[in-house]
Amino acid sequence: MNYDDAIDEERRKMVSLSGAWFIIVTLTLSSFVLFYSYFLDDNQHITANSYSKYFALTYILFIGTLWVVRTLNPFYLDKNWMRNASILIFINGIIWGGIVFCYVMESRLLGPVFLCVIILFCGIVSGYSLTLIGIYSLPIFSSLLISTYLKDGLLHSLYMCIILSGVWFIIKTSDSLIKKRINKEIATSLILEKKAFNACHNAQIDYLTGVFNRRGFEVEFKKAVSECVIEQKPFAIILVDIDYFKKINDTFGHVAGDECLIAVADKIQKCLKFFVSSISRYGGDEFIIIVNEATSEKVEMICNNIKNSINENSLKSIGDKCISVTQGAAICDNARSVNDIISCADSALYEAKQNGRNCYQVVE
Ligand SMILES: Nc1nc2c(ncn2[C@@H]2O[C@H](COP(=O)(O)OP(=O)(O)OP(=O)(O)O)[C@@H](O)[C@H]2O)c(=O)[nH]1
C-alpha cells in the first residue's frame, strides 16, 4: 500500500465517524432552528442587504475564532489554515450569492441544491470520493432546506455558517490528523527498517577486526560470482595467513595476538583502498580478499603491497618485532571455475608456505 492509498483508507474510516457526528449535530440544530422559527413574526423579511451584512459579521467572528484557536493550540489547525479560511469564505460567498438569488426568485429548493452542487464540485476537485461527498452533502441539503423557512436574517446567517464551517473544519482537521498519523507510521517503519538493516549488517561484521566475517564473506562472494557468471567480469580470491601466529599467541599472549589481527586487518584495508574489493576474516588468523574485475597484474600488485606494508612496521605488543603474512591467490575468469576458486587459492597459499612464507603465489 503506498502513501496515497494509506491516506484514502484512513480517510474512509475517519469519514464514517465524522459523518455520523455531523449528522447528529445538524439534526439537533435543525430541530432547534425549526422550533425557534415557529415563533417568528411572519412580517420579518430577509433581504439581500441583510444577508451580506450578517454574512460579513459572522465571518469576522469566524476568522477571529480560528485565530484564537490557533494561538491557543498551534497544532490543532494545519499550517494552511489562513488559505483554507479564505477558500471557505470564497466558496461561501458564491453559495450565499446563490441563496440570496434563490430567495429573490422565491425558490426554497434551489438554494440547497446550488450549495450541494458547489460542495460536489469542491469535493471532486479536492480528490474526495463521491460517497464521502454524499455523506457531507445529505445533511447539509436537508438542514438547509429546513433553514429556508427561517425569516430571521441573523439566525439564518449564523446557522448556515455553523453548518458550512462544520463541514470544512471536519474535512480539514480529519485530513491533517490522518496525514500526521500516516507520517508517524512511515517514520516508525523507517526506523524499524534501519534497525533491521543495522542488525543484518552487524551480523556480517567481525567484532574484533571490523572487517566482514564468514557470513559477510558469503554475501560478497555470491555477488562476485553472479557478476562473473552474468557479466563475465573476472574476480580474484586472495587468502592471507599470518605467519607463526600460534607462536605469537603462545609467547606474547592472546591480547597481543588480537592486536596483531587488528593491525593486519587495518593494513590490508589500506592496501585495498583504491580497488573494488572486500576483505573478510575467514578463520582464526586467516583473511580472505575478493578483488573484483581482477587481472593477474592487479592481484600481484595488491599481494606485493600487502606484503611490504605488513613487513614495514613493528608492533610494540610483540616486543617491537615485525610480523609477516603468506598469501595465496587465484583468479576466476569463467563460470566453470567458480566452485574451485577457494580451493585453488588455498593450494596457492600452501605452495607459498612451502616456499618459505612471507611471500605470495598467484594462480590463474
Ligand atoms: N589471539 C587470538 N588468537 C586466535 C584467534 N582465533 C584463533 N586464534 C589462534 O590462532 C592460532 C592459529 O594457529 P595456526 O592455524 O596453527 O596458524 P599459525 O601458527 O600461524 O601457523 P601457520 O599458518 O602455518 O604459519 C591458534 O593458536 C588459535 O588459537 C583470535 O581471535 N585471537
The ligand as a Tripos MOL2 file, in Angstrom:
@<TRIPOS>MOLECULE
LIG
   32    34     1     0     0
SMALL
NO_CHARGES

@<TRIPOS>ATOM
      1 N1         44.6340  -14.0140   19.7810 N.pl3     1 LIG1
      2 C1         43.7980  -14.7300   19.0460 C.ar      1 LIG1
      3 N2         44.1080  -15.9270   18.5680 N.ar      1 LIG1
      4 C2         43.2970  -16.6380   17.8220 C.ar      1 LIG1
      5 C3         42.0120  -16.1220   17.4700 C.ar      1 LIG1
      6 N3         41.3790  -17.0330   16.6880 N.ar      1 LIG1
      7 C4         42.2380  -18.0860   16.5530 C.ar      1 LIG1
      8 N4         43.3980  -17.8410   17.2140 N.ar      1 LIG1
      9 C5         44.5830  -18.6720   17.3180 C.3       1 LIG1
     10 O1         45.2590  -18.6250   16.0560 O.3       1 LIG1
     11 C6         46.1270  -19.7420   16.0020 C.3       1 LIG1
     12 C7         46.1580  -20.2490   14.5910 C.3       1 LIG1
     13 O2         47.1590  -21.1980   14.5560 O.3       1 LIG1
     14 P1         47.6090  -21.9530   13.2320 P.3       1 LIG1
     15 O3         46.4100  -22.2040   12.3810 O.co2     1 LIG1
     16 O4         48.4530  -23.1480   13.6090 O.co2     1 LIG1
     17 O5         48.4440  -20.8960   12.4840 O.3       1 LIG1
     18 P2         49.9980  -20.4830   12.5440 P.3       1 LIG1
     19 O6         50.6100  -20.6620   13.8920 O.co2     1 LIG1
     20 O7         50.0430  -19.0940   12.0150 O.co2     1 LIG1
     21 O8         50.6620  -21.4570   11.5470 O.3       1 LIG1
     22 P3         50.8970  -21.1410   10.0410 P.3       1 LIG1
     23 O9         49.6540  -20.5520    9.4960 O.co2     1 LIG1
     24 O10        51.2540  -22.4630    9.4130 O.co2     1 LIG1
     25 O11        52.0420  -20.1510    9.9610 O.co2     1 LIG1
     26 C8         45.6090  -20.7480   17.0340 C.3       1 LIG1
     27 O12        46.5270  -20.8430   18.0770 O.3       1 LIG1
     28 C9         44.3050  -20.1220   17.5570 C.3       1 LIG1
     29 O13        44.1380  -20.3520   18.9350 O.3       1 LIG1
     30 C10        41.6640  -14.8540   17.9900 C.ar      1 LIG1
     31 O14        40.5760  -14.3330   17.7340 O.2       1 LIG1
     32 N5         42.5730  -14.1910   18.7430 N.ar      1 LIG1
@<TRIPOS>BOND
     1     1     2 1
     2     2     3 ar
     3     2    32 ar
     4     3     4 ar
     5     4     5 ar
     6     4     8 ar
     7     5     6 ar
     8     5    30 ar
     9     6     7 ar
    10     7     8 ar
    11     8     9 1
    12     9    10 1
    13     9    28 1
    14    10    11 1
    15    11    12 1
    16    11    26 1
    17    12    13 1
    18    13    14 1
    19    14    15 2
    20    14    16 1
    21    14    17 1
    22    17    18 1
    23    18    19 2
    24    18    20 1
    25    18    21 1
    26    21    22 1
    27    22    23 2
    28    22    24 1
    29    22    25 1
    30    26    27 1
    31    26    28 1
    32    28    29 1
    33    30    31 2
    34    30    32 ar
@<TRIPOS>SUBSTRUCTURE
     1 LIG1         1 GROUP 0 **** ****
